[in-house]
Amino acid sequence: MHIEERVVGSVTVLDLKGKLTLGDGDELLKDKINSLVQQDRKAILLNLEGVPYIDSAGLGEIVRTYTTVSRQGGKLKLVHLTKRIQDLLSITKLLTVFETFDSEQEALASFSA
């Protein structure tokens, strides 16, 4: 798992690449989010376009990340979900929890709405 960070306006975009699984990506994501929240950067967009697979630990980490950011008064949104990830979120009823977007432009605009 590899995470590239970029800032677009007031939003921090995290481009995730690789599998988000137990021991491979879940800790990396947790550390990255904790670091952003400590820097008071609470508008976060997770770009999942480069994530071919998420296991239960990876899914749990995304939920924990969402909770951490929300408790701090921030917003975490998801963009570019693959069909597999979209199905996974649908089965687990998490699609109702997360704000998801097909395009990054749409997602970024939603932060200022």
DOKOLRO-10513 format. One record per residue: x, y, z of N, C-alpha, C in turn; residue in one letter. Coordinates in steps of 0.02 Angstrom, whole numbers, plus 32768, in hexadecimal, padded with zeros to 4 digits. Example, Ala and Ser with C-alpha at 12.3 -4.5 7.8 and 13.67 -1.06 7.14 Angstrom:
2
82947EE4818682677F1F818682947F5B8186A82827F90816282AC7FCB816582858002818AS
//
This chain:
113
802A7FC58000800080008000802C803E8000M8018806E7FD7803D80AD7FD1800A80E67FD3H8018811B7FF77FEA81547FFB800D81937FE3I7FEF81B27FB1800981F37F997FD982287FB2E7FF6825D7FCD7FCE82937FEA7FD582D17FBEE7F9D82F17FB07F9E83317F8D7F66835C7FA9R7F70839D7FA47F3E83CC7FBE7F1F83F27F84V7EDC83F27F837EB784177F507E8A84477F75V7E9C84877F757E7684B97F9C7E7E84A97FE5G7E45849E80077E47848F804F7E418444805CS7E40841C80267E3583D4802D7E7783AE8023V7E83837E80507EBD835280497EA583138025T7EC383057FEB7EB082CA7FC47EE682957FD0V7ED0825A7FE47EFE82227FED7EF281EF7FB6L7F2381E77F8A7F1E81B57F557F3A81747F6FD7F0E81437F7A7F2381027F937F3380D37F59L7F6B80B17F5E7F7E80827F297F9480407F49K7F75800A7F347F867FC87F4F7F4E7FAE7F7AG7F597F727F947F267F517FBD7F217F6F8002K7EE47F78801A7ED87F91805D7EC37F558087L7EF57F3580A67EE97EF780CB7F0C7EF9810FT7EFD7EC781387F1B7EC1817A7F677EC08173L7F887EEE81957FD17EF081957FEE7F0E8156G7FC67F1D81247FE07F3A80E67FB37F7380D1D7FBC7FAB80F17F957FE680DE7F6980008115G7F4E7FD481407F217FEC81747F45801981A6D7F81800581BC7FA8802F81EB7FC0806F81C9E7FD48069818B7FEC80A381647FB580D8815FL7F7980C2814F7F4080F081497F31810F818DL7F3180E781C27F23810082057F5581378218K7F95812A820E7FCA815A821F7FC2819A81F7D7FB3819481B77FAC81CE818B7F7181FA81A1K7F3981DB81B07EFD820081C57F0982228208I7F2781FD82387F36821B82797F6382588272N7F94825382467FC2828A823A7F9D82C7821DS7F7082BB81ED7F4982F281CE7F1C83148202L7EFA82EC822B7ECC8308825D7EF383328290V7F2F831B82A37F58834282D17F6E838482B3Q7F74838682717F8783C4824E7F4983EF8240Q7F1083DA825A7ED183FD82507EBB83FD8207D7ECC83C981E37EB683C1819D7E7F838E819DR7E4183A7819C7E08837B81A87DD88373816DK7DEB838D81347DC4838180F77DED834F80CEA7DD9831080D17E0282DB80B47DDA82B38080I7DF982A980477DDB828280117E0782468003L7DEB820A800B7E1181CD7FFC7E0281B87FB5L7E3681B87F8B7E2F81A17F467E4181577F44N7E0F812D7F387E1880E47F3B7E2280C57EF5L7E2F80EF7EC47E3580D77E7F7E6C80A17E78E7EA380A97E9D7EDB807A7E977ED980417EC9G7E9E80357EE87E9880007F1B7E707FC67EFDV7E937F8F7EEC7E707F577ECD7E4B7F2C7EFFP7E607F2E7F3F7E437F007F6F7E447F1D7FB6Y7E0E7F137FDB7E0A7F2780217DF07EEB8048I7E127ED8807E7DF77EA380A97DD37EC280E4D7DBD7E9881137D957EB3814B7DBE7EE38176S7DFE7ED7817D7E297F0581A57E2F7F488182A7E367F4781407E3A7F8581197DF97FAC811DG7DC17F8781187D7F7FA6811D7D767FC58162L7D8A7F9F81957D867FB881DA7DAF7FF781E3G7DE87FFA81C27E13803581C77DF3807281A6E7DD18068816F7DAF80A0814E7D7780BA817BI7D53808C819B7D1D80A081CA7D3B80C58206V7D7280AB82227D9380CB825B7DAC81128247R7DC78116820B7DE0815581F17DA7818881ECT7D6E817181D27D33819B81CB7D1D81B58210Y7D1D818882427D09819A82867D3981CD82A4T7D7981C1829D7DAD81EE82B77DA48234829BT7D9D8239825A7D97827A82397D55829C824DV7D1F8277824F7CDD829382607CDC82AE82A8S7CFB828982D67CFD829F831C7D2282E08325R7D5082ED82F77D78832B82FA7D55836482D3Q7D18835682BD7CF2838982987D04838D824FG7D26835982367D3B835981F07D0E833081C4G7D21832B81857CFB830481547D2B82D6812EK7D16829781277D3C826781007D0D824D80CAL7D238251808B7CFA823A80547D23820B8028K7D0081E380007D2181B27FD57D1381C17F8CL7D4681B67F627D3E81C17F1A7D5E81887EF3V7D45817C7EB77D5F81497E897D5E81037EA7H7D2480EE7EBF7D1E80AA7EDA7D1C80797EA0L7D4280437EA67D3E800F7E737CFC7FEA7E7ET7CE87FC37E4C7CA97F9D7E527CAC7F6F7E8FK7CE47F4F7E997CEC7F207ED17CE47F447F14R7D037F7F7F1B7CFD7FA47F5A7CB67FBF7F63I7C987FD57F2D7C537FEE7F317C247FB67F48Q7C2E7F7A7F2C7C057F407F407C107F307F8AD7C4F7F337FA07C607F257FE67C3D7F568015L7C3F7F9680037C1F7FC9802C7BD37FC1802BL7BB97FAB7FF37B717FA07FED7B5A7F658019S7B7F7F2E80157B6E7EF2803C7B707F018087I7BA27F28809C7BAB7F3780E37B817F7380FAT7B5A7F8E80CC7B2E7FC880DA7B56800880E9K7B96800880D87BBF804380E67BB8807980B1L7B99806880787B8D809B80457B6080D38061L7B3780C180937B0B80F380B17B30812080E1T7B6B810B80F87B93813181287BC081638104V7BE2814B80D07C13817580AD7BF4819D8075F7C0F81D9806B7BFE81FE802E7C2F81E77FFAE7C1581CC7FC27C4081B37F8D7C3381D97F4DT7C6881DE7F247C6382047EE67C8781DF7EAEF7C6F81EB7E707C8E81CD7E367CC781F87E1BD7CC0823A7E247CF482667E0B7D13828F7E43S7D53829C7E3D7D7782C27E707D5C830A7E73E7D4C83257E397D34836A7E357CF383727E5EQ7CC683417E557C8783407E797C93833B7EC5E7CC0830E7ED77CD183047F1E7CED83437F3DA7D1C83637F1B7D3C839F7F357D0883D77F3DL7CDB83DD7F0E7CA684107F117C7984057F4DA7C6E83C67F607C4183B67F977C5B83CF7FDBS7C9C83D97FE17CB883F180207CA6843A802CF7C9E84617FF67C8F84A87FFF7C4484B67FFDS7C1D84827FEF7BD4848B7FEA7BB58494802FA
//
